[in-house]
Amino acid sequence: MKIYAISFKILGKLILVIVLKKNNIKKSKTKKNKSISNRRLIFLAICIVFCFTLISIYLSKLILIDGKRFKVSLKEKQEQIIYSDSAPRGRIYDRNHKLLVDNKAIPIIVYNKSKKISSMEEIKLAHKISKIIDVDYENLSLTNLKEFWIIQNKEKANSKITEEEWTKLKNRKLNQDDIYNLKIDRISEEDLSIYNDSDKKTAYIYYLMNKGYFYDEKIIKNNASDSEYAYIAEHKDELNGFDVSYTWERVYLYGDTFRTMLGNISSISAENKEEFLSKGYKLNDIVGVSYLEKQYESILKGSKSKYKLENGIRTLIEEGSRGNDIVLTIDIELQQEVERILKEQVIIAKKQSSTKYYNRSYVVIQQPNTGEILAMSGIQVVKNNNEYKTYDVTSGIVTNPMTVGSAVKGASMIVGYSTNAIKIGDVMTDNCVKIFSKPAKCSWTKLGNLDDINALAYSSNIYQFKTAMKVDGHNYVYNGKYTAKESTFDTYRKVFNEFGLGSKTGIDLPVESIGNIGKSTSADLLLNFAIGQYDTYTTMQLSQYMNTFASNGNRYAPRLLKAVYDGSKDDLSTLLYEVEPVLLNKVNVDIKYIQRVQKGFIAVVKYGTGKNIMGSINKPAGKTGTSESFLDTNNDGIVDTETLSNAFVGYAPYDNPVMTIAVTSPDLVDPKSGTNSRSYANHKISRLISEKFFELYNG
């Protein structure tokens, strides 16, 4: 307001001067000159009043409107809200509340920069700290050491710049960054030879003290020893910004069991930077980067401690907290047994002469009416110098499709029934089918006359070939010409998709393959499609397919999350929510057809190709599959080797299923090892795991 008073005081004096001037003119000028002078004085007065009006308006805006904004801006520069470096993540439990993943507090030494501290003071402080804590300075780069040298030797560093270069800087042909880079380039090994190991240790600590933003808390040492931690804690008032704290790392209580699917945590990658920054993360935050840790990042992430930074002083505003806890559908005891059996059996299989190209098997166990995954595992075996090592490849269950063969024939039967191509109880003769210009296509042996139940039980290819041609509206003639309709492929795929074959399963993981969908539509390929020899599917899709039959046509999304609990509690005492089963669709077919296929699945395991494949358990049902597969064995981009892959899908008990099982073994058998060579690995894995399941759940 003083500015207003001064302004108007000046304005008043100017007007007074004008008036006095005007009176003097009246006394001394002629009438004509008097008129001219009056006009000039009036114009001058108007201009002065206008200018002062503008000044008054600007001052009003500056004081009354912008003043508040400037005050806020000044306060923001003096005061900032910052967060701690980390917070403990939520814990992960199995379905029986057994703890799988916990957090371990890691003692750390940190540094918070003061605004008033100089570079030389920080170097002295770094030197003092170097005598207290042990740090490995191997990560100190040559550039870091040169920067340290420049701070300590400013005059020598300046002398490395020529007069011509200083002139160019003055004339803006070079900038300060250019000059600095020239200094860095010209620092010699001889210049740096003054530094011993102790000095380099100091230089590295100094580098860590200044890494990142000014206001960030810098981690100087992870995993501080008890003595280091205690000393810093006791003397922090003397160490100008140094303090102790904790960071967190994951602890896996069951070791490598289910380890891949639990996922990993790490810093934010470059490709995910924008996504996380938009959600309020900082670039140095630790986040879930794969599988369950990534899928449920928003639930598991902890809440960081919140601080106010004002004039270099940190004040705690809000204490951080652990993320919420999740309970999985996995039974860790069953998971351990599945992995144990798989590891044993893949090694046994690999030792057989017929398994030259075999190296892995997959298993999935689900609950049919919820989609809950009770166990899932993939084990790879590698032979090296007559030693066999196994590796976890569980992720392949959702990412690696394969040709599954006759396992899909239940869905193929549904296509035949639903299009009226076949009726329940129809009998066909199993003899080879021959299309013009194509080799004859046969079953694995001559099976004679078969109804639909026995066609499934003995896995007749011919029954499916003839059914597919009827679906296509074609009357089969031996060696006759035949062109399949593209729409018939669509008819098959529509039904297959309803069972989960060739479509997303909806599993709660960040990655999933839908398999490979064939583009060609020849008649020969239609017949191949009907017996699972064309499109490829993942083991999880195969599991969902059998789940859908076991639940009478209801397709549920497979899932790994069962419930979420409040992570601020020390135990699972406060349930936040339970995950309800997700029904994706109901197969659009009369239930009597599903029930007919179910009878065929019972026959498969009772006396057909899968006899005893589920061992001694009560009331099993399922479907086997053997398919021709092909490999590129010399990595030249050309498929050159034929193999046989095995699959089995089943459920039990068939009148009230409590489990489904899917077992796949890609490239299990090398046909060239002998015409009768065959590996029973898939059969044995299915039997041992099925029996173990009911031993655990009925025992």
Residue pairs with C-beta under 8 A, 6 or more apart in sequence:
3 59
3 63
4 56
4 59
7 52
7 55
7 56
7 59
8 52
11 48
11 49
11 52
14 48
15 45
15 48
18 41
18 44
18 45
21 41
22 37
22 38
22 41
25 33
25 34
25 37
25 38
25 41
26 34
29 37
78 310
78 311
79 308
79 309
79 310
80 215
80 308
80 309
80 310
81 306
81 307
81 308
81 309
81 317
82 215
82 216
82 217
82 306
82 307
82 308
82 309
82 314
83 282
83 304
83 305
83 306
83 307
84 217
84 245
84 304
84 305
84 307
84 320
85 110
85 217
85 219
85 245
85 247
85 284
85 304
86 247
86 248
86 285
86 286
86 302
86 304
87 248
87 301
87 302
87 303
87 304
87 305
87 320
87 321
87 322
87 323
88 103
88 105
88 248
88 302
88 322
88 323
89 103
89 248
89 250
89 265
89 293
89 300
89 301
89 302
89 322
89 323
90 299
90 300
90 301
90 302
90 322
90 323
90 324
90 325
90 326
90 567
91 99
91 101
91 102
91 103
91 322
91 325
91 326
91 567
92 99
92 100
92 101
92 262
92 292
92 300
92 325
92 326
92 328
93 99
93 100
93 325
93 326
93 327
93 328
93 572
94 100
94 327
94 328
94 330
94 331
94 332
94 335
95 327
95 328
95 329
95 330
95 331
95 372
95 374
95 562
96 331
96 332
96 333
97 327
97 572
98 332
98 333
99 253
100 252
100 253
100 254
100 258
100 262
100 328
100 330
100 332
101 250
101 251
101 252
101 253
101 262
102 250
102 251
102 253
103 248
103 249
103 250
103 251
103 322
104 248
104 249
104 250
104 251
105 246
105 247
105 248
106 222
106 223
106 246
106 247
106 248
106 249
107 223
107 224
107 226
107 229
107 244
107 245
107 246
108 219
108 220
108 221
108 222
108 223
108 224
108 244
108 245
108 246
108 247
109 133
109 219
109 220
109 221
109 224
109 228
109 229
109 232
109 242
109 243
109 244
110 217
110 218
110 219
110 220
110 242
110 243
110 244
110 245
111 208
111 209
111 217
111 218
111 220
111 241
111 242
111 243
112 217
112 218
112 241
112 243
112 314
113 122
113 209
113 210
113 214
113 215
113 218
113 241
113 312
114 240
114 241
114 312
115 311
115 312
116 312
117 125
117 240
117 241
119 151
120 151
120 152
121 240
122 206
122 209
122 210
123 148
123 151
123 152
123 202
123 206
125 209
125 239
125 240
125 241
125 242
126 202
126 203
126 205
126 206
126 209
127 202
128 239
129 205
129 220
129 239
129 242
130 198
130 201
130 202
130 205
132 228
132 231
132 232
133 220
133 221
133 224
133 228
133 232
134 225
134 228
135 201
135 204
135 205
135 220
135 221
137 197
137 200
137 201
137 203
137 204
139 204
140 200
140 203
140 204
140 207
143 184
144 203
144 204
144 207
145 192
145 195
145 200
145 203
146 184
146 187
146 192
147 184
147 207
148 203
148 206
148 207
149 157
149 187
149 191
149 192
149 195
150 157
150 180
150 183
150 184
150 187
153 191
156 191
157 183
157 187
158 183
160 182
160 183
160 186
160 187
161 179
161 182
161 183
165 174
165 179
165 182
168 174
169 175
169 176
169 178
169 179
195 203
205 220
208 218
208 219
208 220
209 218
209 220
210 218
211 218
212 218
212 284
215 309
216 284
217 245
219 247
220 242
221 228
222 247
224 232
224 244
229 244
232 239
232 242
232 243
232 244
233 243
233 244
236 242
236 243
236 244
248 302
250 265
252 259
252 262
254 332
254 336
256 392
257 332
257 335
257 336
257 339
258 330
258 332
258 335
258 339
258 377
258 394
259 392
260 291
260 392
260 393
260 394
260 395
261 291
261 292
261 376
261 394
261 395
261 509
261 560
262 291
262 292
262 293
263 288
263 289
263 290
263 291
263 292
263 293
263 294
263 295
264 288
264 289
264 290
264 291
264 293
265 286
265 287
265 288
265 289
265 293
266 286
266 287
266 289
267 283
267 284
267 285
267 286
267 287
268 276
268 281
268 283
268 284
268 285
268 287
269 289
272 287
272 289
273 283
276 285
276 287
277 283
281 287
287 294
287 297
287 301
288 294
288 295
288 296
288 297
288 300
288 301
290 510
291 395
291 509
291 510
292 326
292 328
292 509
292 560
293 300
294 510
295 508
295 509
295 510
296 326
296 561
299 323
299 324
299 326
299 564
300 323
300 324
300 326
301 323
302 320
302 321
302 322
302 323
302 567
303 320
303 321
303 323
304 320
305 316
305 318
305 319
305 320
306 316
306 317
306 318
306 320
307 314
307 315
307 316
307 317
308 314
308 315
308 317
309 315
321 567
321 568
322 567
322 568
323 567
324 564
324 565
324 566
324 567
324 576
325 564
325 565
325 566
325 567
325 572
326 561
326 563
326 564
326 565
327 561
327 562
327 563
327 564
327 565
327 572
328 560
328 561
328 562
329 367
329 372
329 373
329 374
329 559
329 560
329 561
329 562
330 373
330 374
330 375
330 376
330 560
331 374
331 375
331 696
333 696
334 365
334 374
334 375
334 692
334 693
334 696
335 375
335 376
335 377
337 689
337 692
337 696
338 363
338 365
338 375
338 376
338 377
338 689
338 692
339 377
339 379
339 392
341 685
341 688
341 689
341 692
342 361
342 363
342 377
342 378
342 379
342 685
343 379
343 390
345 361
345 681
345 684
345 685
345 688
346 359
346 360
346 361
346 379
346 380
346 381
346 390
346 681
347 381
347 388
347 390
348 681
348 684
349 355
349 358
349 361
349 381
349 665
349 668
349 679
349 681
350 358
350 359
350 381
350 383
350 388
351 388
352 679
352 681
353 673
353 674
353 677
354 669
354 670
354 673
354 674
354 677
354 678
354 679
355 668
355 669
355 670
355 679
355 681
356 670
356 673
357 631
357 633
357 641
357 643
357 667
357 670
358 643
358 665
358 666
358 667
358 668
358 669
358 670
358 679
358 681
359 380
359 381
359 382
359 667
360 378
360 379
360 380
360 381
360 393
360 396
360 665
360 666
361 378
361 379
361 663
361 664
361 665
361 668
361 681
361 682
361 685
362 376
362 377
362 378
362 393
362 394
362 396
362 397
362 539
362 662
362 663
362 664
362 665
363 375
363 376
363 377
363 378
363 539
363 661
363 662
363 663
363 685
363 689
364 373
364 375
364 376
364 397
364 539
364 540
364 542
364 543
364 558
364 661
364 662
365 373
365 374
365 375
365 376
365 659
365 660
365 661
365 689
365 693
366 372
366 373
366 374
366 543
366 544
366 547
366 558
366 659
366 660
367 374
367 658
367 659
367 660
368 547
368 550
368 551
368 556
368 651
368 657
368 658
368 659
368 660
369 551
369 554
369 556
369 581
369 657
370 556
370 581
371 544
371 547
371 556
371 557
371 558
371 559
371 581
371 582
372 558
372 559
372 562
372 581
373 507
373 558
373 559
373 560
374 659
374 693
376 394
376 397
376 540
377 392
377 394
378 392
378 393
378 394
378 395
378 396
378 397
378 539
379 390
379 391
379 392
379 393
380 390
380 391
380 392
380 393
381 388
381 389
381 390
381 391
382 388
382 389
382 390
382 391
395 511
396 539
397 538
397 539
397 540
398 505
398 507
398 509
398 511
398 512
398 513
398 538
398 539
398 540
399 511
399 512
399 513
399 538
400 513
400 538
400 539
400 666
401 513
401 515
401 516
401 536
401 537
401 538
401 541
402 536
402 537
402 538
402 539
402 627
402 629
402 645
402 647
402 664
402 666
403 532
403 533
403 534
403 536
403 627
403 628
403 629
403 645
404 532
404 536
404 537
404 542
404 625
404 627
404 645
404 647
404 664
405 531
405 532
405 533
405 625
405 626
405 627
405 628
405 645
405 646
405 647
406 459
406 461
406 531
406 532
406 609
406 623
406 624
406 625
406 626
406 627
407 532
407 542
407 545
407 623
407 624
407 625
407 647
407 648
407 649
408 496
408 501
408 531
408 532
408 537
408 545
408 625
409 455
409 456
409 459
409 464
409 530
409 531
409 532
409 623
410 456
410 545
410 549
410 597
410 600
410 601
410 623
411 495
411 496
411 499
411 501
411 545
412 464
412 467
412 468
412 492
412 530
412 531
413 422
413 452
413 455
413 456
413 467
413 593
413 596
413 597
413 600
414 495
414 499
414 587
414 589
414 593
414 594
414 597
415 421
415 467
415 471
415 491
415 492
415 495
415 496
415 530
416 422
416 467
416 468
416 470
416 471
417 423
417 424
417 589
417 590
417 593
417 596
418 495
418 588
418 589
418 590
418 593
419 471
419 491
421 467
421 470
421 471
422 452
422 467
422 470
424 452
424 592
424 593
424 596
425 451
425 452
426 451
426 452
427 449
427 450
427 451
428 449
428 450
428 455
428 460
428 462
428 463
428 466
429 448
429 449
429 450
429 462
430 443
430 446
430 447
430 448
430 449
430 450
430 455
430 460
430 462
430 463
431 442
431 446
431 462
432 440
432 441
432 442
432 462
433 440
433 441
433 442
433 462
433 465
433 466
433 476
433 478
433 527
434 440
434 441
434 478
434 479
435 441
435 479
435 480
435 481
435 482
435 523
435 524
435 527
436 479
436 480
436 481
436 482
438 523
438 524
441 461
441 462
441 465
441 524
441 527
442 461
442 462
443 458
443 459
443 460
443 461
443 462
444 459
444 461
444 626
447 454
447 458
447 460
447 462
450 458
450 460
450 463
452 463
452 596
452 600
453 596
453 599
453 600
453 603
454 460
454 603
454 608
455 463
455 464
455 600
456 597
456 600
456 601
456 603
456 604
456 608
456 623
457 600
457 603
457 604
457 606
457 607
457 608
457 609
458 608
458 609
459 604
459 608
459 609
459 623
459 624
459 625
461 531
464 527
464 530
464 531
465 527
465 530
465 531
466 476
467 530
468 488
468 492
468 526
468 527
468 529
468 530
469 475
469 476
469 482
469 527
471 488
471 491
471 492
472 484
472 485
472 488
472 523
472 526
473 485
474 482
474 484
474 523
476 482
482 523
483 522
483 523
484 521
484 522
484 523
484 525
484 526
485 521
486 521
488 526
489 518
489 521
489 526
489 529
492 526
492 529
492 530
493 502
493 517
493 535
495 587
495 589
496 502
496 535
497 503
498 548
498 555
498 585
498 587
498 588
499 544
499 545
499 548
499 549
499 555
499 587
500 541
500 544
500 545
500 547
500 548
500 555
500 584
501 515
501 535
501 537
501 541
501 542
501 545
502 514
502 515
502 517
502 535
502 537
502 541
503 514
503 541
504 512
504 514
505 512
505 538
505 540
505 541
505 544
505 557
505 558
506 557
506 558
506 559
506 582
506 584
507 540
507 557
507 558
507 559
507 560
508 557
508 559
508 560
508 561
509 560
512 538
512 540
513 538
514 541
515 535
515 536
515 537
515 538
515 541
516 535
516 536
517 535
518 525
518 529
518 534
518 535
525 534
528 534
529 535
532 625
532 627
533 627
533 628
537 545
539 662
539 664
540 558
540 662
542 647
542 649
542 662
542 664
543 558
543 649
543 660
543 661
543 662
544 555
544 556
544 558
545 649
546 622
546 623
546 649
546 650
546 651
546 660
546 661
546 662
547 555
547 556
547 558
547 651
547 660
548 554
548 555
548 556
548 587
549 594
549 597
549 598
549 601
549 651
550 651
550 657
550 660
551 657
552 591
552 594
552 595
553 586
553 587
553 589
553 591
553 594
554 583
554 586
554 587
555 583
555 584
555 585
555 586
555 587
556 581
556 582
556 583
556 584
557 581
557 582
557 584
559 579
559 582
561 579
562 578
562 579
563 575
563 576
563 577
563 578
563 579
564 575
564 576
564 577
564 579
565 572
565 573
565 574
565 575
565 576
566 573
566 574
566 575
566 576
587 594
598 621
598 654
601 621
601 622
601 623
601 650
601 651
601 654
602 619
602 620
602 621
602 654
604 610
604 621
604 622
604 623
604 624
605 611
605 612
605 613
605 614
605 620
605 621
605 622
605 650
608 624
609 624
610 622
610 623
610 624
610 648
610 650
610 683
612 687
613 620
613 622
613 624
613 648
613 650
613 683
613 686
613 687
614 620
614 622
614 650
614 652
614 661
614 686
614 687
614 690
614 691
615 687
615 688
615 690
615 691
616 691
617 652
617 653
617 690
617 691
617 693
617 694
618 652
618 653
618 694
619 652
619 653
619 654
619 655
620 650
620 651
620 652
620 653
620 654
620 690
621 650
621 651
621 652
621 654
622 648
622 649
622 650
622 651
622 661
623 648
623 649
623 650
624 646
624 647
624 648
625 646
625 647
625 648
625 649
626 644
626 645
626 646
626 647
627 644
627 645
627 647
628 642
628 643
628 644
628 645
629 642
629 643
629 644
629 645
629 666
629 667
630 639
630 640
630 641
630 642
630 643
631 639
631 640
631 641
631 643
631 667
632 638
632 639
632 640
632 641
633 640
633 641
634 640
642 671
642 672
643 666
643 667
643 668
643 669
643 670
643 671
644 667
644 668
644 669
644 670
644 671
645 664
645 665
645 666
645 667
645 668
646 664
646 665
646 668
646 669
646 679
646 681
646 682
646 683
647 662
647 663
647 664
647 665
647 682
648 661
648 662
648 663
648 664
648 682
648 683
648 686
649 660
649 661
649 662
649 663
650 660
650 661
650 686
650 690
651 657
651 659
651 660
651 661
652 658
652 659
652 690
652 694
658 697
659 693
659 697
661 686
661 689
661 690
661 693
663 682
663 685
663 686
663 689
664 682
665 679
665 681
665 682
665 685
668 679
668 681
668 682
669 677
669 678
669 679
670 677
671 677
